């Protein structure tokens, strides 16, 4: 059994193990104990003192194995991008060029650097222990951020974006970086990627501000613009099923896609409801739901962000409230009368 909860300082060792498995390209989960400890402290502060309005704070969640108490996955949401340190992307644009004399007309694609100081909220840092892939745990880790946003809506902007990992080979090399960024930063992709966790000032100082015409790039770099990493394809399909759409912007380092949605239109936020816990299901009722393969729901509780917890379970809803299994109530530390937010886990459509 698994439960989602706010991260703690004691999760450092487990998060470091996860970061080592994540590989290059997941900038927000660096395999660096000092940086991870700092992220944990920032998140702990935000959970304890949530903002009255979004100002760039971070909420870091962990998926805890209730049997061992160990963190087996993590995900995060950020109240806002931009601010003192801008949010950088490449806008994908096109320009029409024609010559009547030559009878030539071309639509040329180019990339234009964009600096966003007052951006939307963001989700990121999604990583699940590879041993658990294929279960519903990855879906829970992703969707829980939206359930949390619904629970504490004032902490977030009216739009949410997500950067998805671009194409990186098994050696951690990025074709897009090797053709663009490497010429200006004088270092390998992994080093520049890691530096963004410390300070993004070097981007403003070194990154070219002029348009970058795509046909001038090597073919290997052109074809990966806006392409998602194979490991991130399931995440992208899930976000699309929740209402996110690809926008004409890509990551400035590896050229990965960016998706965005109106916060209140996201399926998990729009469809989630709040009901009170009425009573427990009897063991026979619980077995009956399992035998019938009843739909699974994400169920969350917590009047304050620091008290937030969530699980996946089957349930019974009637006019008076919700009825949950005993283990679910124990995992959430709730009793009859407490308010619960719930939404269908919903399996994504096959594609």
C-alpha positions in Angstrom: 0.0 0.0 0.0 1.2 3.5 -0.8 0.4 7.0 0.4 1.3 10.4 -1.0 2.5 12.9 1.6 4.6 16.1 1.9 8.3 15.4 1.7 10.4 15.5 4.9 14.1 16.1 5.7 14.3 12.4 6.6 13.6 11.5 2.9 17.0 12.7 1.8 18.6 9.3 1.5 15.6 7.8 -0.4 15.4 10.8 -2.8 19.1 10.6 -3.5 18.7 7.0 -4.5 15.8 8.0 -6.8 17.9 10.8 -8.3 20.7 8.5 -9.1 18.3 6.3 -11.1 16.7 9.2 -12.9 19.7 10.0 -15.1 20.4 13.2 -17.0 17.7 15.6 -18.1 15.6 15.7 -14.9 17.1 19.0 -13.7 14.8 19.4 -10.7 15.9 16.0 -9.2 19.7 16.3 -9.1 21.9 13.5 -7.9 23.5 15.9 -5.4 22.8 15.5 -1.7 23.4 19.1 -0.9 21.0 20.4 -3.5 18.4 17.8 -2.6 18.6 18.8 1.1 18.1 22.4 0.0 15.0 21.5 -2.0 13.6 19.6 0.9 14.1 22.5 3.2 12.4 24.9 0.7 9.5 22.5 0.3 9.2 22.0 4.1 9.0 25.8 4.6 6.3 26.1 1.9 4.1 23.4 3.4 4.5 25.0 6.8 3.9 28.5 5.6 1.8 28.3 2.4 1.7 31.5 0.3 -1.4 33.7 0.2 -0.7 34.3 -3.5 1.7 32.4 -5.9 5.3 33.7 -5.7 7.4 30.8 -6.9 7.2 28.5 -4.0 7.7 24.7 -4.3 5.7 21.7 -2.9 7.6 18.4 -3.1 5.6 15.2 -2.5 6.8 11.6 -2.0 5.1 8.3 -2.6 5.7 6.3 0.6 5.6 2.6 0.8 3.6 2.2 4.0 5.2 -1.2 4.7 8.8 0.1 4.7 8.2 3.8 5.2 10.6 4.5 2.3 10.0 7.1 -0.5 9.6 5.2 -3.8 8.7 8.2 -6.0 8.4 11.9 -6.0 6.7 14.8 -7.8 6.3 18.5 -7.3 4.4 21.6 -8.2 5.5 25.2 -8.2 3.2 28.1 -7.5 4.8 30.3 -10.3 7.6 30.4 -12.8 9.5 33.6 -13.5 10.1 36.4 -11.1 13.6 37.5 -10.1 15.1 34.7 -12.2 13.1 34.6 -15.5 11.7 31.4 -17.0 13.5 30.7 -20.3 12.1 29.0 -23.4 12.5 29.0 -27.1 9.4 30.2 -29.0 8.9 28.2 -32.2 7.9 30.7 -34.9 7.9 30.8 -38.7 8.6 33.4 -41.3 7.4 33.6 -44.9 10.1 34.4 -47.4 9.5 34.7 -51.1 11.0 36.0 -54.3 8.8 36.7 -57.4 12.0 36.9 -59.5 13.0 33.4 -58.6 9.5 32.1 -58.2 10.4 30.8 -54.7 8.3 30.9 -51.6 9.5 29.4 -48.3 8.1 29.1 -44.8 11.2 29.2 -42.6 11.0 28.0 -39.0 13.0 29.8 -36.3 13.5 29.8 -32.6 13.2 33.0 -30.6 14.4 33.2 -26.9 11.6 34.2 -24.5 12.1 35.4 -21.0 9.0 35.1 -18.8 9.0 37.1 -15.5 5.3 36.6 -14.6 4.5 33.1 -15.6 2.0 30.4 -14.7 2.2 27.6 -12.1 4.3 24.6 -13.1 4.4 20.8 -12.4 7.6 18.9 -12.5 10.1 16.6 -10.7 8.1 13.5 -11.5 10.0 10.3 -11.0 8.9 6.8 -10.0 11.2 4.0 -8.9 11.6 1.8 -12.1 10.6 -1.3 -10.0 7.1 0.2 -9.7 6.5 1.2 -13.3 3.5 -0.4 -14.9 1.4 0.1 -11.7 -1.0 3.0 -11.0 1.7 4.6 -8.8 3.0 6.8 -11.6 -0.5 8.1 -12.5 -1.1 8.9 -8.8 2.2 10.8 -8.5 1.3 12.9 -11.6 -2.4 13.5 -10.8 -1.9 14.2 -7.1 -0.5 17.7 -7.9 -3.8 18.7 -9.4 -5.8 17.3 -6.5 -3.5 19.4 -4.3 -4.1 22.5 -6.5 -7.8 21.9 -6.2 -7.5 21.7 -2.4 -5.5 24.9 -2.1 -6.5 26.8 -5.2 -5.4 30.2 -4.0 -1.7 29.1 -4.0 -1.7 28.7 -7.7 -2.1 30.7 -10.9 -4.8 30.4 -13.5 -2.6 28.4 -15.9 -0.3 25.4 -15.4 2.6 24.3 -17.6 4.9 21.3 -17.7 8.3 20.9 -19.3 8.8 17.4 -20.6 12.2 15.9 -21.1 13.6 16.1 -24.7 15.6 13.6 -26.6 18.8 12.5 -24.7 20.8 9.5 -25.6 21.9 6.6 -23.3 25.2 8.5 -22.7 23.4 11.6 -21.5 24.1 13.6 -24.7 21.5 15.9 -26.2 21.6 16.5 -30.0 20.0 19.9 -29.6 22.4 21.0 -26.9 25.5 19.8 -28.9 24.3 21.9 -31.8 23.2 25.0 -30.0 24.0 25.6 -26.3 27.4 23.9 -26.3 28.8 26.6 -28.6 27.9 29.4 -26.1 28.4 27.7 -22.7 31.6 25.8 -23.4 30.5 22.7 -21.3 28.6 19.5 -21.7 24.8 19.3 -21.3 24.8 17.5 -18.0 27.0 20.2 -16.3 24.9 23.1 -17.7 21.7 21.3 -16.8 22.9 20.8 -13.2 24.0 24.5 -12.9 20.3 25.6 -13.4 19.6 24.2 -10.0 22.1 26.6 -8.4 21.8 29.8 -10.3 20.4 30.6 -13.8 22.3 33.9 -14.1 24.7 32.3 -16.6 21.8 31.8 -19.1 21.1 35.5 -19.3 24.8 36.3 -19.6 25.7 33.8 -22.3 22.6 32.7 -24.2 22.2 34.4 -27.7 19.2 36.6 -27.9 18.9 36.7 -31.8 16.6 34.3 -33.7 18.0 30.9 -34.5 16.9 29.7 -38.0 16.2 26.0 -37.8 17.4 25.0 -41.3 20.9 26.2 -40.3 21.1 23.5 -37.6 22.4 20.0 -38.2 19.7 17.6 -39.2 20.0 15.7 -35.9 19.2 18.8 -33.9 16.3 19.8 -36.2 14.4 16.5 -35.8 14.4 16.5 -32.0 12.9 20.0 -31.6 9.7 19.4 -29.6 10.2 15.7 -29.3 9.7 14.0 -26.0 12.0 11.5 -24.3 10.8 7.9 -24.6 10.6 7.6 -20.8 8.3 10.7 -20.7 5.8 9.6 -23.3 3.4 8.1 -20.8 3.6 11.3 -18.8 2.8 13.3 -21.8 -0.2 11.1 -22.8 -1.5 11.4 -19.2 -1.3 15.2 -19.2 -3.0 15.4 -22.6 -5.8 13.3 -21.2 -6.1 15.8 -18.4 -6.5 18.7 -20.8 -3.0 19.9 -21.4 -2.0 20.9 -24.9 1.4 21.4 -26.6 2.3 25.0 -27.0 4.8 26.5 -29.6 7.6 26.7 -27.1 10.5 24.3 -26.2 13.2 23.9 -23.6 16.3 26.0 -24.4 18.7 23.2 -23.4 17.5 20.0 -25.0 14.5 21.2 -27.1 11.9 19.2 -25.2 8.2 20.1 -25.6 6.1 22.2 -23.2 2.4 21.7 -22.5 0.0 24.0 -20.8 -3.6 24.1 -19.5 -6.1 26.4 -17.8 -6.0 25.4 -14.2 -9.7 25.1 -13.6 -10.1 23.1 -16.8 -7.7 20.3 -15.7 -9.8 17.2 -15.4 -8.7 16.3 -11.8 -9.4 19.8 -10.6 -12.6 20.3 -12.5 -14.1 16.9 -11.6 -12.9 16.5 -8.0 -15.5 16.8 -5.2 -15.5 17.2 -1.5 -17.7 14.9 0.7 -17.5 13.9 4.3 -16.4 10.5 5.5 -19.6 8.6 6.6 -18.3 5.3 7.9 -16.1 2.3 7.2 -16.7 -0.4 4.7 -17.1 -3.9 6.2 -14.6 -6.5 5.1 -17.3 -8.3 3.1 -18.2 -5.0 1.2 -14.5 -4.4 0.5 -14.0 -7.9 -0.9 -17.1 -7.4 -3.0 -15.7 -4.2 -4.5 -12.4 -5.9 -5.3 -14.2 -8.8 -6.9 -16.3 -6.4 -9.0 -13.1 -4.5 -10.0 -14.8 -1.3 -8.9 -13.3 1.9 -10.2 -10.4 3.3 -8.3 -10.4 6.9 -6.9 -7.8 9.3 -5.6 -8.9 10.3 -2.1 -7.1 13.1 -0.3 -7.5 14.9 3.0 -5.9 17.9 4.9 -7.3 21.3 5.9 -3.7 22.6 5.7 -1.0 21.8 3.1 1.2 20.3 5.8 -1.6 17.8 6.6 -2.2 16.7 3.0 -2.3 13.0 2.4 -3.7 11.0 -0.5 -4.2 7.3 -1.5 -5.8 5.3 -4.2 -8.8 3.2 -3.2 -12.2 1.9 -4.1 -15.1 3.6 -2.2 -18.8 3.7 -1.9 -20.7 7.1 -2.3 -24.3 7.7 -1.2 -26.4 10.7 -0.4 -24.9 11.0 3.1 -21.2 10.8 2.2 -18.3 8.4 1.5 -17.5 5.0 2.9 -13.9 3.8 2.8 -12.0 0.6 3.8 -10.4 0.6 7.2 -6.8 0.6 5.8 -7.6 3.7 3.7 -8.9 5.6 6.8 -5.8 4.6 8.7 -3.5 5.7 5.9 -5.2 9.1 5.7 -5.6 9.4 9.5 -9.2 10.3 9.2 -12.4 9.5 11.1 -16.1 9.8 10.3 -17.2 13.4 9.8 -13.9 14.5 8.2 -13.9 16.1 4.8 -12.3 14.2 1.9 -11.6 15.3 -1.7 -11.9 12.6 -4.3 -11.7 12.1 -8.0 -11.6 9.1 -10.3 -8.1 7.8 -11.1 -9.4 7.0 -14.6 -7.4 4.9 -17.0 -6.2 6.9 -20.0 -7.6 5.9 -23.4 -5.5 3.6 -25.5 -3.8 5.2 -28.4 
